[in-house]
Each structure stands twice: as structure tokens, then as C-alpha cells.
Amino acid sequence: MAVPLLDLTRQYAYLKPEMDRAVLKVLTHNKFILGPEVTRLEEEIAGLSGVGFGIGVASGTDALLIALRAAGVGPGDEVITTDFSFFSTAGVVSRLGAIPVFVDIDPDSYNVDATRIELAVTKRTKAIMPVHLFGQVADMDPIMEVATKHNLKVIEDAAQAIGAEYKGQPAGSMGDFGCFSFYPSKNLGASGDGGVIVTKTEENNKLCRSLRAHGENPKYYHRVVGYNSRLDTLQAAILLVKLPYLREWSKKRQEHASRYDQAFAGLPYLKTPVVKEYSTFHIYNQYTLASPNRDEILSGLKKAEIGHCVYYPVAFHAQECFASLGYKADDFPISSKASREVFSIPIYPELTEQEQDEVIETIKHLVS
Ligand SMILES: *Cc1c(COP(=O)(O)O)cnc(C)c1O
């Protein structure tokens, strides 16, 4: 039996009447740009994140880009971030003419090793951008401590972690800015691109709102040059239908994860995900295993038609586009190893027990 890595059609089948109604409503009221659904979604996501403000933007990437701009990051500034994430995290820093400074990761969480961040601080450091990879929060307390000590802004890349918690605090609520993505494969996915920034202060809120609309404030007056980056009303309407299910869906993912954990416990050369004690709500955007025999396992999975993907096969320091930054692989032993060993398997909420059994049996067979 083939098992897809992700099957979005099941979610639509389940929500079809509600989603169709929500889309038709927008097609009827015609407030396509920053319509009432966008405002409502912004309020809901801010509420979920325990902060005062939400700003809908065109993608998770733009959420990061605009948050960095609002944090004052510009040409020549340094931004400290993880060496191991989706490309966006580092790409947005370079796009602003700033310099991404990569830090190696924790071998268990695959998140930035918080104990190494202070070593990377220089006079030019402007911000720290931790990523909550695979749905598990980074170790925020020591990160915030370094930020406070050195007067740095913190932008949380929470694209994979909407609804996740650190010692009970929502992802996105601890730094100056939290950035979420509604890319379809995220836990809360739109039918296309979308993103949102959350923030605690009115000043940051105003700045982000202005930057997403060409930098205008008031209308047609520009003190800064911004972007055309708004969340579509249609996407907001779809997201509002899905939002009430988000917690339940993330709990389903947790159930699948614990079933996998039990099934894979003790298998040779197979590392299961480690949940850190501070990670009080892991949302498992991915269930990521690691093995030194990864490539053999992957060809077996391919043959058995079990969906899988490597997030991520190349760490930032090794990307060709960052060669000029002059990093050496020796500087990043942990992320280099992760990029050679990790792979993710199906964990979406609608995964059936039979499908999960199929994945489990196939992997057990391949590793023993
Ligand atoms: C998905 C993702 C992004 C970018 O989001 P888009 O909506 O695809 O632009 C940024 N960072 C991380 C860690 C992501 O997983």
C-alpha cells in the first residue's frame, strides 16, 4: 500500500462545505485585498500567540523579511541564526544586504545550539533569528538572555511551529517578532501562499503594516520603501475555517509520533525525535528520524512507495550561494551530520492506523 508523505485532499474532503461557503462569500463580497477575513485572522493568530498584534502578509518568507526590516536590519548588519533550516531563514537576511551568521545545532532537537550564540556576537550583530524546526521550539530562555545582554532584536522563525509551546509560552510570543507560514504543508496551511507576523508592541505593528503596503503611512505617503505583501482575503477565509481544528490536528500528530516512537524504540542505527523538557507542546510539522544508513533506507522506502523527504540535505554553510561567507564544514559538525542522516516520514493528522502500520513495518524491515 502506497502511503503519501502528505495528503491534503483528505482535509478538504472533511471541510468541503465550510470551505466552499467561505470562498464563495469572498467571491460575493469582493473585498479581495485586506478584507474583513484578514483582520479577523490577524486577531485570531495574535490571540493564539498570546500577543496583541498580527499582520497578514503574502508568505512566511515575507513575514521574516518584513520583521527583519522592522527590527532595523539593513546592509552590513549581522543576524545570528541556525545553520540548519529551510532556505528562507538565511535567504531573507542576504536579501536585505545583511550577513547571516550561522551557528551549529543541538544534535537532539536540530535547533540552534543556544549555548553557542553568544560566541557569534560582534559589534555588528543586530538580531538573533532562532527557528523552531519540525514543530519543536528552540531553547528560548538562553537566547533571550543573550539578546537582552547585547541589546539585540529577536525574530522567531515559527513557520513550522504555529501553536507549539516553550515552557507553556506560545511560539512567536517570546521574541520581538514571531513569523508564521501558511504554506500548504504547514500545520495550518492555506490553499496557496500566506504568512503572518505577530508582535507585542503597537510600534512594531505599525511598522510591519506600513512595510507590507509599500511603506505607506498614511496612504500615499512614504517615509520608507516597502513591499507589496498582503495576505489574500481568500486565503484568510480558508484559514479561518481551518483554525478551530488546529489544536486537534496537532494532537493527532502527537499521537502518531508517540506510536512511531514506541514502534522504533531500540531499533539499531535509527534515532527517533527527541522532545526537550522545555518543549511543552511539540506540533510535529515533521516526524524526523536519523540514520547513518539513510540512503539505503530511503531507497527501500521509495520501492515500497512510502512517502519521505529529507529536510534538509544541505546545511546553510555548505550552500553554494553562501560560499563567499567563507565557512568550513569543520565548523559545523552537527548540522553536517544531520544533513547526511535525517529523513522525515508521514505524520499528517489524517494518516490512518493501517497506513501508519505499513510505514512502521517497512522501516523495521529496512533497518534490521
Ligand atoms: C516554510 C518555511 C518558511 C517560509 O515560508 P513560506 O510561506 O514558504 O514563504 C520559512 N522558514 C521555515 C523554517 C519554513 O519551514
The ligand as an SDF file (V2000), in Angstrom:
LIG
                    3D

 15 15  0  0  0  0  0  0  0  0999 V2000
    8.0370   27.2320    5.2970 C   0  0  0  0  0  0  0  0  0  0  0  0
    9.1440   27.9210    5.9710 C   0  0  0  0  0  0  0  0  0  0  0  0
    9.4660   29.2710    5.7190 C   0  0  0  0  0  0  0  0  0  0  0  0
    8.8930   30.0640    4.5900 C   0  0  0  0  0  0  0  0  0  0  0  0
    7.5480   30.0880    4.4730 O   0  0  0  0  0  0  0  0  0  0  0  0
    6.8600   30.3420    3.0540 P   0  0  0  0  0  0  0  0  0  0  0  0
    5.4380   30.5960    3.4490 O   0  0  0  0  0  0  0  0  0  0  0  0
    7.0230   29.0970    2.2470 O   0  0  0  0  0  0  0  0  0  0  0  0
    7.4850   31.5180    2.4270 O   0  0  0  0  0  0  0  0  0  0  0  0
   10.4570   29.8760    6.4830 C   0  0  0  0  0  0  0  0  0  0  0  0
   11.1240   29.2030    7.4290 N   0  0  0  0  0  0  0  0  0  0  0  0
   10.8560   27.9050    7.6920 C   0  0  0  0  0  0  0  0  0  0  0  0
   11.6270   27.2240    8.7740 C   0  0  0  0  0  0  0  0  0  0  0  0
    9.8870   27.2210    6.9580 C   0  0  0  0  0  0  0  0  0  0  0  0
    9.6560   25.9340    7.2090 O   0  0  0  0  0  0  0  0  0  0  0  0
  1  2  1  0
  2  3  1  0
  2 14  2  0
  3  4  1  0
  3 10  2  0
  4  5  1  0
  5  6  1  0
  6  7  2  0
  6  8  1  0
  6  9  1  0
 10 11  1  0
 11 12  2  0
 12 13  1  0
 12 14  1  0
 14 15  1  0
M  END
$$$$
